[in-house]
Amino acid sequence: MDIETTLNAQDNDLPDPIRSSNKCSKIMEVEDEQPSKIMEATITGPDTEAISQLICNFQKDFALKDRGPLHYFLGVEALFDKHGLFLSQRRYITELLKKTNMLNANGVSSPMFSSASLSQFTGDAFSDETLYRSVVGSIQYLSLTRPDIAFAVGRVCQFMHCLTIPHWSAVKRILRYLKQTIHHSLLLKRNSSYHLQAFSDADCVGCPDDRRSTSGYCLFLGNNLISWSSGKQKTVSHSSAEAEYRAITDTTAELIWVQSLLRELGISIPQAPIL
């Protein structure tokens, strides 16, 4: 199959064969050479005719099934309405709650206690390491559409090597929060502007074990939240100001990358980003 594409300079996993004026998204299944192996792929672009032609080209070399407009892909539901696109992982959350026998648990209003300070040196050891790692990995995937759990997930991910019962209790609280907020989703609004703005924050000596701070940021394109992160800083900060500056540095790097990506996609930013 001979299809001409251009690799995006900012992300080599993002080929860019389609550019025009109409909006469209498709989901399709591709059967690999092994009969039992099925791969899924999403094709999105502004030109519906070009997308149809691309699918026809794929069908010449692969056993391909066009499943129509995007609605469910890799555990993420895509719901379109007059306001825009809602991305939800409600079904994924339901299956996770069933797997952990938390479907009937009481919900809570926050994913973590504000005063919680988890440490690898407190509490009795938690015996089922496989369960913990499996559940935390599943919750980590949920942060794809749930920025509200990013901080809590980042905290419980830090103790994979040294599990205690308080760590498992923190994981169960996240599950109870997901039960309470199962209908929450990420909204990408229609007709939003291309103005970039970002917000960052950091605590000071948030980890009692290594004295490192945790920083985070969120980045908006117009009214749409498009990027977020929460994680422990790589080195120890000597003051709260230094921790904040490190957070701003990470946020600036993300802003520059997003600007370059948008420029590569032919989208111009009307004014300088606000940080």
C-alpha positions, 0 to 999 in steps of 0.5 A: 500500500502506497499512502503519502504521509508527513510525520509530525515534527513534534510527535513522530507517532502522528502522521498527517495525510489529511488536511481540509475544511470539514470535520469528521472522525471514524473508527475502524477495525483492522484484522492482522495476519493472525486471525485471532488478532484485531487492531482498532484505529481511529481516523480523524480529519477535516476532509470526509472525502479524503478520509473515505479514500484513505479507508479504501486504500487500507481495504486493498491490503487489510481485512478492514471493517469501518465502524462508522462515526467515533463512539467508543474506542479503547475504553473511552466513550465519545458523545457528540451533542450541540455543546461539543464532544464529551469524552467519558470512561463510565463503562471502564469505571463500572467494570473496574468497580465490579472487578474490585467488588466496590460497585456497592461502596459508598461514594465520597466527594474527594479522591484523597484526604487533603491532610493525607501524607502517605509514606512507605515507612508507615502501616503494615505491609499489604499482602496482595501486590498483584491486586494493588498494581493491577488496580492502580494501573487501571486507575492510571488509565482513567486519568486520560479523561479525569484530570481531577484524579491526577494528583491522587493517582500520582501519589498511590503510584509511588509505592509500587515497590513497598505496599502498605495497608494505608496505600491500599486504603488510599486506592479504595478511596479513589475508587469510591470517588469514581463511584460518586462521580461516574458520570463526570466526563471531559468536555471539548466545546465547539467553536472555542478560540485558539488562545493558550493559557496555562496554570501551575502550582506546587507544594513544598516538601510534599513527600515525607520520605525524600522531601521532594515537592509535587508540582502540576499544571493544566493547559487550556486551548480556548475553553478546552482543557487539553493537557494536564500533569501532576508529579513529583519533582526530580530534585529537592527544592530548597524553598517554596519559591524554587518549587514554584519555579520548577513547576513553571518551567515544566509548564512552559516546556509543555506550552512551547511543545503545544504551540509547535504542534499546533503550528505543525497542524496549520493552526495559528495562535492569535496572541502569546500564551498566558502563564 
